[in-house]
Every structure is written in C-alpha cells, then in structure tokens.
Amino acid sequence: MSIEIKTSTLEPVRNTFANLQRRFGDKPATRYQEATYDIQPLVNFHYRPLWDQDRELTDASRTALQMNDWYAFKDPRQFYYGTYVQQRAKMQENAENNYGFFEKRDLTRLLPETVKGQLIRFLVPLRHVEHTANLNNMYCSSYGFGTALTQAFLYNGMDRLGVAQYLSRIGLLLDGNTGEALEEAKQLWMEAPYWQPLRKLCEEMLTTEDWFELFIAQDVVMDSLVYDLFFEQYDAALTEQGAQDIGMLTEFMRDWAKDTNRWVDAVLKIAVAESDANKTLITGWIESWRGQVAEALSAVSREMLGEEALNMALQNLDKRLAKAGIK
C-alpha cells in the first residue's frame, strides 16, 4: 500500500485588516502596524467626561498642535507591547548583571568618602525628577491623541519608574541597604537651596494642561539637559575622581536615553514639518521651557560641575533642535 502526500496552498481571504488596507494597501501588515494604527476609539462614546464636558473622552483639541493625521507619528523603534517588553528585558538583564557585579565585588568600599557624599547630594535626589517625568508622560498618554503617540508615552512613563528605582538602588549600595542615603537625599531635595528651583519647576510642570507642550517641556528640553548634565558630564567628572565604577550603575540610563531620543526627535521633526503654524507654536514652547529649565538647573549644575557645564548642555540641546528644523 502506497501513501501519496500532497500539499495545498490556501490563499488568505484578506491580507490584513480593512483600516490597514486603507492606509498601506492590500498587503500583509507588520505587528507594529496592527497594534498601533487606528486603535484609539473615536465614535460611539456614551457620555462626555464630567470634568471636561466640552470635549469627548479622546479629543484632538486638548492640544493647540494641529495635525492632518495623528498617526503620522511613527515610532522608529516600532515599539508595541511585545517588542517593548523584549527590548527592555534585555536592557534590564544587562543592568542587573552590572549591579550584581558591583555588589558582589563590594566596589562601594573603593569609593572615596567625598565621592559617596557627592552621589548622595547630586545623583540620588534625581529619582524625584524621574517620578515627575513618570507623571508627565502618563498624563500625555491619558490625554494624548492617536495610539502611535499614546502607547509610546505609556512606555516612556514606565521607563521613568525603572530609572528612579535604579537611582534608589545606588543609594542603597552606598549605605549598605539601611536607607539612610535615601532619607538624606530626600531631605536635600526638600531643603537644599540648589535643588529648590528644579523642585519648584517640577511641581509647575505637573499643572501644564496642553499635553504636547508638556511633551516638549519634559521629553525634549528637561530630559536633554538633565541627562547631559547628570549622566554624561557628571559621569566624566566621577571618572576623573577615580569613581569610574559608578558608570556601571548608570549605563542603563545612558542606553535608555540614546534609545528614547530616537523617538523624541522623530516626533519633533514630524510635528514641525506638518505646518508653519506648528513650527511657530513649538518654537515658542521650546523658547519658554528652555529658559525655565536652564534657570532651574543653574544652581545644581554649578554646585555639581562648575559654571560652564550648563552652557555645554544647552549647546547640545540646540544642536538637536537644529536637526529638527528649529533654531
């Protein structure tokens, strides 16, 4: 008895969903496209929000920015939940290895006492800035328009909790897990004169209603200056003092900023290129927040790195903005 095995090819009834076919043509879609485009509901709401009855639950008028298509904001990383979790898991694994190595070799004992004091004064209090960044990005995710943006804001907001936790772990490594360094850093954040302008600005940012303006303030201006000062220039200063091992503990922050800046710059370029009105609006926001953030960081950057550090960070910010078409 012989058995003959034949194969048959079944043609799919359709290649993709109708909304993606309208956007990209009748061809198979990527997972990112399926998880991103036209996901946000726009019709058939049961009621308007009681706290804002002039708008729908998802309403493009919550920002002054105007876009013909809010799904023009493609994430160059193509993050949807699956790819985001996989990529961050790899970053976390590397970070855990670094922290484990640092703790296993007890590298804290090699740090000069002056450096330990500096870290508690300047680096550990930054976790409160990261908590502010979490709230700001979660606000943008809640009130933003278009899943292409709102899901990226959500991932960004959760990342900031991770950065805050790593900064807290640095404090625990410095004090032998007693929590004294965290308590001291909190008191400095609440009372030290050089932190108060930045603390005041963080609280004021939480009251910003226009979510795209808040994106400009937090993810474009604040993050660019803060990460340049604390995780680039200050890291170099620590190396000069023989504390290069701290770079192992802040590598996650530098890698994260490099990855996230790709998305931030892409959003900025697309919004600016949409219209002259958008470019004028965004330029005004940047000029306003650039001045406010620079003033808020002036005292702590001078205390930490000297007079010229902030100017260098501002120059680097201006170079990024120029690439997006903003001078």
C-alpha positions as CSV (number, residue, x, y, z in Angstrom):
1,M,0.0,0.0,0.0
2,S,1.4,3.4,-1.0
3,I,0.6,6.7,0.5
4,E,0.8,9.8,-1.6
5,I,1.0,13.1,0.4
6,K,0.0,16.2,-1.4
7,T,0.3,19.8,-0.3
8,S,-2.3,22.5,-0.9
9,T,-1.8,26.2,-0.7
10,L,-4.7,28.2,0.7
11,E,-4.9,31.8,-0.3
12,P,-6.0,34.1,2.5
13,V,-9.3,35.8,2.1
14,R,-7.7,39.1,3.0
15,N,-4.1,40.1,3.7
16,T,-4.8,42.5,6.6
17,F,-7.4,44.5,8.4
18,A,-9.5,47.0,6.5
19,N,-8.2,50.0,8.3
20,L,-4.6,49.0,7.5
21,Q,-5.5,48.2,3.9
22,R,-6.8,51.8,3.5
23,R,-3.6,53.2,4.9
24,F,-0.9,50.9,3.4
25,G,-2.6,48.9,0.6
26,D,-3.7,45.3,0.4
27,K,-0.6,43.6,1.7
28,P,0.4,41.8,5.0
29,A,0.9,44.2,7.8
30,T,3.6,44.3,10.5
31,R,2.8,43.6,14.1
32,Y,3.6,47.2,14.9
33,Q,1.0,48.4,12.4
34,E,-1.6,46.0,13.7
35,A,-1.0,47.1,17.3
36,T,-0.8,50.8,16.5
37,Y,-2.9,52.3,13.7
38,D,-6.5,53.5,14.2
39,I,-6.7,51.6,17.5
40,Q,-8.0,54.6,19.5
41,P,-11.8,54.9,19.6
42,L,-13.3,58.0,18.1
43,V,-17.1,57.4,18.0
44,N,-19.9,55.9,20.0
45,F,-18.9,57.3,23.4
46,H,-21.7,57.1,25.9
47,Y,-21.1,60.4,27.6
48,R,-18.7,63.3,27.8
49,P,-16.3,63.4,30.7
50,L,-17.9,65.1,33.7
51,W,-14.6,67.0,34.4
52,D,-14.5,68.4,30.8
53,Q,-17.9,68.4,29.2
54,D,-16.8,70.5,26.3
55,R,-14.7,67.6,24.9
56,E,-15.0,64.0,24.1
57,L,-13.0,61.3,26.0
58,T,-10.4,61.3,23.2
59,D,-10.3,64.8,21.7
60,A,-7.6,66.3,19.5
61,S,-8.4,69.8,20.8
62,R,-6.7,69.0,24.1
63,T,-3.5,70.4,22.5
64,A,-3.0,73.5,20.4
65,L,-1.0,71.5,17.9
66,Q,-2.8,70.6,14.7
67,M,-2.2,67.5,12.6
68,N,-4.0,66.2,9.5
69,D,-3.2,62.7,10.6
70,W,-2.2,62.0,14.1
71,Y,-0.9,58.6,13.1
72,A,1.9,60.3,11.1
73,F,4.0,59.9,14.3
74,K,5.7,56.6,13.5
75,D,8.0,55.3,16.2
76,P,11.4,54.5,14.6
77,R,11.8,51.7,17.2
78,Q,8.4,50.3,16.2
79,F,7.5,49.6,19.8
80,Y,4.3,47.8,20.6
81,Y,3.9,45.9,23.8
82,G,5.7,42.8,22.7
83,T,8.8,44.4,21.2
84,Y,9.0,47.0,24.0
85,V,9.0,44.3,26.7
86,Q,11.6,42.2,24.9
87,Q,13.9,45.1,24.4
88,R,13.6,46.4,27.9
89,A,14.1,42.9,29.3
90,K,17.5,42.7,27.6
91,M,18.5,46.2,29.0
92,Q,17.3,45.2,32.5
93,E,19.3,41.9,32.3
94,N,22.5,43.9,31.5
95,A,21.8,46.4,34.3
96,E,21.2,43.6,36.8
97,N,24.5,42.0,35.8
98,N,26.2,45.3,36.4
99,Y,24.6,45.9,39.8
100,G,25.2,42.3,40.8
101,F,28.9,42.6,39.9
102,F,29.2,45.9,41.7
103,E,27.7,44.5,44.9
104,K,29.5,41.1,44.7
105,R,32.9,42.7,44.4
106,D,31.9,45.3,47.1
107,L,33.1,48.1,44.9
108,T,31.5,50.7,47.2
109,R,34.4,50.3,49.6
110,L,36.8,51.6,46.8
111,L,34.9,54.9,46.5
112,P,36.3,57.9,48.4
113,E,34.0,59.2,51.1
114,T,33.9,62.6,49.3
115,V,32.5,60.8,46.2
116,K,29.9,59.0,48.2
117,G,28.8,62.3,49.6
118,Q,28.6,63.8,46.1
119,L,26.5,60.9,44.9
120,I,24.0,61.4,47.7
121,R,23.9,65.1,47.1
122,F,23.6,65.1,43.4
123,L,22.7,61.7,41.9
124,V,20.3,60.0,44.3
125,P,17.9,63.0,44.6
126,L,17.4,62.8,40.8
127,R,15.0,60.0,41.4
128,H,12.4,62.6,42.4
129,V,12.8,64.2,39.0
130,E,12.2,60.8,37.4
131,H,9.0,60.4,39.3
132,T,7.9,63.8,37.9
133,A,8.8,62.5,34.4
134,N,6.7,59.4,35.0
135,L,3.6,61.5,35.9
136,N,4.1,63.8,33.0
137,N,4.4,61.0,30.4
138,M,1.4,59.2,31.9
139,Y,-0.6,62.5,31.6
140,C,0.4,62.7,27.9
141,S,-0.6,59.0,27.5
142,S,-4.0,59.7,29.1
143,Y,-4.9,62.9,27.2
144,G,-2.9,62.5,24.0
145,F,-4.4,61.7,20.7
146,G,-3.6,58.7,18.5
147,T,-2.2,55.4,19.7
148,A,1.1,55.9,17.8
149,L,1.8,58.6,20.4
150,T,-0.1,57.5,23.5
151,Q,1.4,54.0,23.7
152,A,4.9,55.5,23.4
153,F,4.1,57.9,26.2
154,L,3.0,55.0,28.3
155,Y,6.2,53.1,27.7
156,N,8.2,56.2,28.4
157,G,6.4,56.8,31.7
158,M,7.0,53.2,32.9
159,D,10.7,53.5,31.9
160,R,11.0,56.5,34.2
161,L,9.9,54.4,37.2
162,G,12.6,52.0,36.3
163,V,15.3,54.8,36.2
164,A,14.0,56.1,39.6
165,Q,14.3,52.6,41.1
166,Y,17.9,52.2,39.8
167,L,18.8,55.6,41.3
168,S,17.3,54.4,44.6
169,R,19.4,51.2,44.4
170,I,22.5,53.3,44.0
171,G,21.6,55.0,47.3
172,L,21.1,51.6,49.0
173,L,24.5,50.4,47.7
174,L,26.1,53.5,49.2
175,D,24.6,53.0,52.7
176,G,24.6,49.2,52.9
177,N,20.8,48.9,52.4
178,T,20.0,50.9,55.5
179,G,18.0,53.5,53.7
180,E,19.9,56.4,55.3
181,A,21.3,57.6,51.9
182,L,17.7,57.7,50.5
183,E,16.5,59.7,53.5
184,E,19.4,62.1,53.3
185,A,18.8,62.6,49.6
186,K,15.1,63.2,50.2
187,Q,15.9,65.9,52.7
188,L,18.3,67.5,50.3
189,W,15.6,67.5,47.6
190,M,13.2,69.1,50.0
191,E,15.5,71.7,51.7
192,A,18.9,72.2,49.9
193,P,18.9,75.6,48.2
194,Y,20.5,74.4,45.0
195,W,17.7,71.8,44.4
196,Q,14.7,74.1,45.1
197,P,14.5,75.9,41.7
198,L,14.3,72.5,40.0
199,R,11.8,71.1,42.5
200,K,9.6,74.2,42.0
201,L,9.7,73.7,38.2
202,C,8.8,70.0,38.5
203,E,5.7,70.9,40.5
204,E,4.8,73.6,38.0
205,M,5.2,71.2,35.1
206,L,2.6,68.9,36.7
207,T,0.0,71.7,36.1
208,T,0.6,72.1,32.4
209,E,-2.7,71.3,30.6
210,D,-1.6,71.1,26.9
211,W,-0.1,67.6,26.6
212,F,2.1,68.2,23.6
213,E,3.5,71.3,25.3
214,L,4.2,69.0,28.3
215,F,6.0,66.6,25.9
216,I,8.2,69.5,24.7
217,A,8.9,70.6,28.3
218,Q,9.7,67.1,29.7
219,D,10.9,64.8,26.9
220,V,12.6,67.4,24.7
221,V,14.0,70.1,26.9
222,M,14.2,68.8,30.5
223,D,15.5,65.3,29.6
224,S,18.1,66.6,27.2
225,L,19.6,69.0,29.7
226,V,19.3,66.7,32.8
227,Y,20.7,63.6,31.1
228,D,23.6,65.6,29.6
229,L,24.5,67.1,32.9
230,F,24.0,64.1,35.3
231,F,24.7,61.0,33.1
232,E,27.3,62.4,30.7
233,Q,29.2,65.3,32.2
234,Y,28.9,64.2,35.8
235,D,29.9,60.6,34.8
236,A,33.1,62.0,33.2
237,A,33.8,64.1,36.4
238,L,33.4,60.9,38.5
239,T,35.9,59.1,36.3
240,E,38.4,61.9,36.9
241,Q,38.0,61.4,40.6
242,G,38.6,57.6,40.4
243,A,35.0,56.6,40.7
244,Q,34.6,55.2,37.2
245,D,32.9,52.1,38.6
246,I,29.7,54.2,39.1
247,G,29.4,54.2,35.3
248,M,28.4,50.6,35.5
249,L,25.4,51.7,37.6
250,T,24.3,54.5,35.3
251,E,24.9,52.6,32.0
252,F,21.2,51.8,31.8
253,M,20.3,55.5,31.9
254,R,22.7,56.4,29.1
255,D,21.5,53.5,26.9
256,W,17.9,54.3,27.6
257,A,18.3,58.0,26.7
258,K,20.0,57.1,23.5
259,D,17.2,54.8,22.6
260,T,14.4,57.2,23.6
261,N,15.9,60.2,21.9
262,R,15.4,58.5,18.6
263,W,11.6,58.5,19.2
264,V,11.6,62.0,20.7
265,D,13.5,63.5,17.8
266,A,11.2,61.7,15.3
267,V,8.1,63.1,16.9
268,L,9.5,66.6,17.0
269,K,10.6,66.5,13.3
270,I,7.2,65.3,12.1
271,A,5.3,67.9,14.1
272,V,7.5,70.7,12.9
273,A,7.3,69.6,9.3
274,E,3.5,69.4,9.4
275,S,2.9,73.2,9.0
276,D,4.4,76.6,9.6
277,A,1.8,77.2,12.4
278,N,3.1,74.1,14.2
279,K,6.7,75.2,13.8
280,T,5.9,78.6,15.3
281,L,3.9,77.1,18.1
282,I,6.6,74.5,19.0
283,T,9.4,77.1,18.7
284,G,7.6,79.3,21.2
285,W,7.1,76.4,23.7
286,I,10.8,75.5,23.4
287,E,12.0,79.0,23.9
288,S,9.8,79.3,27.0
289,W,10.7,76.0,28.6
290,R,14.4,76.2,27.6
291,G,14.7,79.3,29.7
292,Q,12.8,78.0,32.6
293,V,14.6,74.6,32.7
294,A,18.0,76.3,32.3
295,E,17.3,78.7,35.2
296,A,16.1,75.8,37.4
297,L,19.2,73.7,36.7
298,S,21.6,76.6,37.1
299,A,22.2,76.3,40.8
300,V,22.6,72.5,41.0
301,S,24.7,72.3,37.8
302,R,27.1,75.0,39.2
303,E,27.3,73.2,42.5
304,M,28.0,69.9,40.8
305,L,30.1,70.7,37.8
306,G,31.0,74.4,37.7
307,E,30.0,77.3,35.6
308,E,30.4,76.0,32.0
309,A,28.5,72.7,32.3
310,L,25.1,74.1,31.7
311,N,26.2,76.1,28.7
312,M,27.6,72.9,27.2
313,A,24.3,71.1,27.8
314,L,22.4,74.0,26.2
315,Q,24.6,73.9,23.2
316,N,24.0,70.2,22.7
317,L,20.2,70.8,23.1
318,D,20.4,73.5,20.4
319,K,22.2,71.1,18.0
320,R,19.4,68.5,18.5
321,L,16.7,71.2,17.8
322,A,18.5,72.4,14.7
323,K,18.3,68.9,13.2
324,A,14.5,69.1,13.7
325,G,14.4,72.4,11.9
326,I,14.2,74.6,15.0
327,K,16.7,77.4,15.6
